[in-house]
Amino acid sequence: MAMRKLKEYTPTRFMAPDSHYDADRADYAVAFIECLCHTKGRWAGQPFDLIDWQEQIIRDIFGVIKPNGYRQFNTAYVEIPKKQGKSELAAAVALYLCCGDGEQRAEVYSCASDRQQASIVFEVAMDMVRMTPALAKRTKILASQKKMIFEPTNSIYQVLSAEAYSKHGLNISGVVYDELHVADRQMFDVMTKGSGDARTQPLYFLITTAGNDQNSIGYEIHEKALDIIEGRKADKTFYPVIYGASESEDWTDPEVWKKANPSLGITVSIDKVKQACESAQQNPSEENAFRQLRLDQWVKQTVRWMPMDKWDACAFPVDADYLRGRVCYGGLDLSSTSDITAFVLVFPPDDPETGKYEILPYFWLPEETLPIRVKRDHVLYDVWQRQGYINTTEGNVIHYGFIEKFIENLGTQYNIREIAFDRWGAVQMTQDLEEMGFTVVPMGQGYSSLSPPTKELMKLVLEKRIAHGGNPVLRWMMDNVTIRQDPAGNIKMDKDKSTEKIDGAVATVMGLDRAIRCGLNDGTSVYDTRGLIVF
């Protein structure tokens, strides 16, 4: 296969001031890998000629040397879309660490979220050994054990099961961790924290595509890599590589595909990416999968419910002062005592056919837990609080009395006809609100109650008949929503499957339901007798 060759090597900008580039050591690592062969598809049996981006990585991690003669980098993080050749590169790195690094009794391990995933890289490496005579005659392969032994140095390379890693006692010289975005946190910690202390230059080679769980160890390492790349943090032992598209870039643009896919036209054809993009455009449920797998974007969940470009198109200004005295309906989604509480006012339009439903959202968090949540969740709660989009209550738990007084004050400004709430919670608060003179309506959280207003919310967004003022907290929550559907086609927002908070989205649906059922400013209902929208 005709590969591009790196015309001129430029040492990584992450090379420490006291380190240097050793061309001989880098050349040796490149030469070792290029003695191997590809094992699959139309390139099977052909020499493993490194692509530019692959050669850059190999030269950087094996050629950048500290003053003491050992490698500068002991962790390499490579995040890249699928079908770029990362598994083959990882297999080659594992073999180099086991057979070419000169380490006596080296211990190299393949890890992943499960044994089957971890075996993918190992099996590529095993086939590479069998197709390379110089390695085949010096390496003993124990296929049933997912293990190989390089006899000249008595070094091993094997797949590690959950049972094996939990026994500790490993003396690691190399780890290849595949698909880090779904990594087991405990296994990752055992394999990377202290297990290689007895080695002079252990290497942890972490490879992954983007994921959809932003509370995972994979996302934490992604954030660290991004911080180093963008200059917010420094770690001279950590080598970051991220190929992907930013969220603001047009995911349908072929130039963006080229930026995110450095092997485009070599290991994957542009026609394949084009077909996947066209399919995602026709079926919005495929959009997140395309972004994640083809453009390496970390998404909130595998299937995005709300098309965020359509939501953003509804960021029409909402003038809170102009709305004073107007009829509106509230949705209240109470949290646990330490989580987000959301209250959303929905103002029905004067014109039921062309007018916009205007939204005023309010959010609360305990003041003392704000810094902890920012650090843990990687969410901009502190920024939103300073900007006035999130309110805080004193202490480390939500002060419901403060929220009640806040809603009572809102009632002096707006004509709040009804407030909908989850019938299974908020008993004391709803009693207090009733005593303040509000009409409080319990709302079930099943399909029959939530499906009509949830579908109507989507319809109004697509018609640009929602005005939300671009509130960033509500936008974040809408972007987090996962939908559950029953066999009859009814839908509802699913808090269990949504990876982040959706309280404001739920409160919006509940407020919208009351606005639709109770109707317009004159009290006319816009539901017919079957519960369907009539306009």
Secondary structure, DSSP 4 states (H G I P E B T S, - for coil): ------SS----TT--TT-EE-HHHHHHHHHHHHTSB--SGGGTTSB-PPPHHHHHHHHHHHHEE-TTSSBS-SEEEEE--TTSSHHHHHHHHHHIIIIIS--TT-EEEEE-SSHHHHHHHHHHHHHHHHT-HHHHTTEEEEGGGTEEEETTTTEEEEE--HHHHTT-----SEEEEE-GGG--HHHHHHHHSSTTTTSSS-EEEEEE---S-TTSHHHHHHHHHHHHHTTS---TTEEEEE----TTS-TT-HHHHHHH-TTBTTTB-HHHHHHHHHHHHH-GGGHHHHHHHHH----SSSS-SS-HHHHHTT-----TTTTTT-EEEEEEE---TTS-EEEEEEE--SSTTT--EEEEEEEEEEGGGHHHHHHHH---HHHHHHHTSSEEESSSS--HHHHHHHHHHHHHHSEEEEEEEETTS-HHHHHHHHHTT--EEEE--SHHHHHHHHHHHHHHHHTT-EE-TT-HHHHHHHHH--EEE-TTS-EEE-TTT-SS--HHHHHHHHHHHHHHHH-STT----B-TTS-B--
